[in-house]
Amino acid sequence: MRVLVLGGSWFVGRAVVADAVRRGHEVTVFNRGVSQAVVPDGVRQVTGDREVLADLRTLARRGPWDVAIDVAGSVPAVVQRGATVLADVAERCAFVSTISAYRDWPHAPVDETSTLWAGDPSADPATRRWEPDAYGPLKVGCEVACQAAFGERRLLTLRPQVVLGPYEYVGRLPWWLSRLRRGGQVLAPAPDRDVQPVDVRDLARFLVRCVEQEAVGVFNVAPRSRAATFGNMLRACLAAVAEDAEHPVELIWADEDWLVGQGVTQWTELPLWRNAAAPWSMNTDRAHETGLHCRPLAETVADTWAWLRAGGRAVAHQRFAEHGMAPDREALLIRRWLAAHPHPAEGPVPPAI
Ligand SMILES: NC(=O)c1ccc[n+]([C@@H]2O[C@H](COP(=O)([O-])OP(=O)(O)OC[C@H]3O[C@@H](n4cnc5c(N)ncnc54)[C@H](OP(=O)(O)O)[C@@H]3O)[C@@H](O)[C@H]2O)c1
């Protein structure tokens, strides 16, 4: 197939390009070429800025394509311009949206029919900075823009859960891996809380598979809920970093409401932890019935550490700095927790498990 990927060089797009190439498709990527990612052999790169209409028109002249995959669109007006230009030269469109599109997430379970935020397809916020509160409505605006340009019968929309794996630039799993490698007493939340992140390679495989099958419509993308817990994830991290650990680790599992009471910022200060009713309750039956296969979380963790250990570095991104807890603050919270709860639920955990 002739596949156009808008973006394609940071994380999700990079994995999509790798999968499409592996499957023998003829791939064109369109990006500014500023992130210095290596373009895989055989991939055609068109350099340009998707915010510039003239660049989009130049791109369109390099078509046609069977599908245009918009991996990272987040500004509706920009997505709208691109989709309008490309609708004449691409048979179909695939848009990567997010679980944040659902209005009730993370407070209630969601499936593909759950209510979305209101989205304005022409919204064009002055800042391109990452604003968590605006993210969901903006992504819905992008979805609406793609629908308007391509129509529902030519549009595939994926709404992934949190995405982890090699090249993750948000820094969630890399933070936990680095923290556990450093060792000592580690503040940890809620061992029994479910987690449901999707491996970037599984997301990419599913996307390319859908494209090959000419699937359209909306699919949530994540492992089935209840497949893994926060405790499983941290233990997988411990196992992954065991050989490189600086000190033995003692996980200090603190009560979630207590952490909230201490002002710990959910989702970022202890990455991936959120004390809401349903952050990890996404129904993904539709995707699984259409061929989504998700590897075990431990494999994602191990591969991410192997990538970091080999010197892997993600693209620099403003969101990276938002994640993680400063060591002195963590030590203070652990002292407070242990003073109030002298018998921790779990004893020392050796690094090699
Ligand atoms: N991370 C998560 O947990 C998570 C969860 C759910 C959904 N998602 C969704 O997953 C997607 C993640 O995408 P990604 O960032 O990994 O995609 P990506 O396609 O790998 O990277 C972004 C691409 O956009 C290009 N780019 C940036 N600004 C551009 C511009 N003005 N003009 C042209 N190209 C431009 C970048 O290259 P240059 O810099 O060289 O231009 C890069 O190739 C997003 O849609 C996000 O909403 C993520």
The ligand as an ORCA input file, in Angstrom:
! r2SCAN-3c Opt
* xyz 0 1
  N       1.901      9.162     24.867
  C       0.740      8.672     25.258
  O       0.627      8.071     26.338
  C      -0.469      8.806     24.358
  C      -1.692      8.282     24.803
  C      -2.795      8.349     23.961
  C      -2.668      8.947     22.714
  N      -1.481      9.469     22.329
  C      -1.375     10.078     21.006
  O      -0.286      9.459     20.324
  C       0.264     10.395     19.448
  C       1.750     10.489     19.737
  O       2.370     10.852     18.614
  P       3.962     11.022     18.516
  O       4.316     12.401     18.984
  O       4.611      9.884     19.161
  O       4.049     10.959     16.914
  P       5.276     10.927     15.952
  O       4.674     10.990     14.586
  O       6.205      9.824     16.252
  O       6.058     12.293     16.267
  C       5.554     13.578     15.986
  C       5.984     13.962     14.571
  O       5.448     15.193     14.201
  C       6.456     15.950     13.506
  N       6.083     17.348     13.644
  C       5.960     18.058     14.782
  N       5.553     19.317     14.497
  C       5.407     19.355     13.140
  C       5.008     20.394     12.226
  N       4.676     21.608     12.643
  N       4.971     20.098     10.916
  C       5.321     18.859     10.464
  N       5.693     17.857     11.276
  C       5.731     18.118     12.595
  C       7.736     15.533     14.204
  O       8.904     15.697     13.421
  P       9.714     17.104     13.386
  O       9.893     17.541     14.788
  O      11.011     16.747     12.704
  O       8.875     18.008     12.574
  C       7.489     14.047     14.417
  O       7.817     13.324     13.245
  C      -0.461     11.695     19.638
  O      -1.502     11.806     18.701
  C      -1.067     11.556     21.020
  O      -2.235     12.341     21.172
  C      -0.372      9.403     23.112
*
